[in-house]
Amino acid sequence: MKILGKLGEYLRRGLYLAIYGLFAAMPMDAASAFGSWLARAIGPRTRVHYHARHNLTRAFPDKSAAEIDAILDQMWDNLGRVFGEFPHIGQVDVYHDPRIEVIGREHIDRLRENHRPSIILSAHFGNWELAGFGVIQRGPFAPIGFVYRAANDLAAEWMLQFGRGRLQAELIPKGAPGARRIIEILRAKGLVIMLPDQKMNNGIAVPFFGRPAMTAPALAQLALKFGCDIVPCRMERKTGTSFRMIFEPPIPLPHSGNRQADVLALMTTINRRMEDWIRERPGQWLWVHRRWPD
C-alpha cells in the first residue's frame, strides 16, 4: 500500500508540473485569463463550492441569492487567476510594473529603516502570493520568513515549494518547529509575513463577521512578546492582471498589563482589519475554507 501511495504521489506531481508548465508557457495575462476560465468552469461543480456558499450566506445574511452567486463567480475568477499567475510572479517587479499600483510604501520602508522585529499582516485575499514577493522586493530584510500552512497533499506541497523557489525568503510551515524559527527571526530583528485568516482548531475564539471564529493567536503573542511593528498589507485585484498593493500604518499594540486580554484585543483588531478588506471586495477572499464551526 505504501508503494501505491508513493506512486500516486509521483503521478500527481507529474500532473501538477504539467499544469504548472502549461501556465508558465503562456504570457502572464493569458495564463491568468485561462486560469479564470478553468476555475469558473470546474469550481462550481466541486464540493467546496457548497462550503463557500454556506460561509457567504452566514457572513452576508442580507444578500440575495443572486448577489451570493455573483460573489462566488468572482471568487472562482480570482482563485483561477492566482493559479494561472503563480508560475510568473517571481518575474514581476512589483514596484516598476505598470500593472501594479502601490500605496503606502512608506510604511514598509520605515520597517526596513527602523531595523526592528516586524510582522507583515496579510490574508488569502487578491493575489496573496504576489503580495509576498512585493514585500520582499522592498527589502532587503534579513532575516525574513514567509509563514504558510503546508498542504495536506504531499504532491501539492511539493508543487507549492517548487513555485515559491524564487521567493527570497525562508518558507516556514506552521507548527512547533516553525514557531521556534519565527522566534529566532524576530530575535534577530527580522521580518515575518503571516496570514492568520484560516481556522485553527486549537486557537482562540475571536469575532469574525459577527461570529466567533477559532483563530491562531500566534501573531498577537509574538508581536506583544517582541514589541513588533505590525504592518497590514494586501494585493487586491483591480481587474485581470491589474493590481493595487496597499500597505497600511502599523497596528498599535495594546498594553493593559493583562497579556491574555491584550492577545484577544489585538487579534480582534486584526480580524476586524481583514474583515474590512473582505467586505469591500468579497469576491477576492478564499471562501472555500471552513472558517467557522458548523
Sequence and secondary structure as in RCSB ss.txt:
>XXXX:A:sequence
MKILGKLGEYLRRGLYLAIYGLFAAMPMDAASAFGSWLARAIGPRTRVHYHARHNLTRAFPDKSAAEIDAILDQM
WDNLGRVFGEFPHIGQVDVYHDPRIEVIGREHIDRLRENHRPSIILSAHFGNWELAGFGVIQRGPFAPIGFVYRA
ANDLAAEWMLQFGRGRLQAELIPKGAPGARRIIEILRAKGLVIMLPDQKMNNGIAVPFFGRPAMTAPALAQLALK
FGCDIVPCRMERKTGTSFRMIFEPPIPLPHSGNRQADVLALMTTINRRMEDWIRERPGQWLWVHRRWPD
>XXXX:A:secstr
 HHHHHHHHHHHHHHHHHHHHHHHHS HHHHHHHHHHHHHHHGGGSHHHHHHHHHHHHH TTS HHHHHHHHHHH
HHHHHHHHHHGGGGGG  TTT TTEEEE HHHHHHHHHHT  EEEE  SBBSHHHHHHHHHHT   SSEEEEE  
 SSHHHHHHHHHHGGG  SEEEESSHHHHHHHHHHHHTT EEEE   SEEEEEEEEEETTEEEEE  HHHHHHHH
HT EEEEEEEEEEETTEEEEEE         S HHHHHHHHHHHHHHHHHHHHHHSGGGB TTS  S  
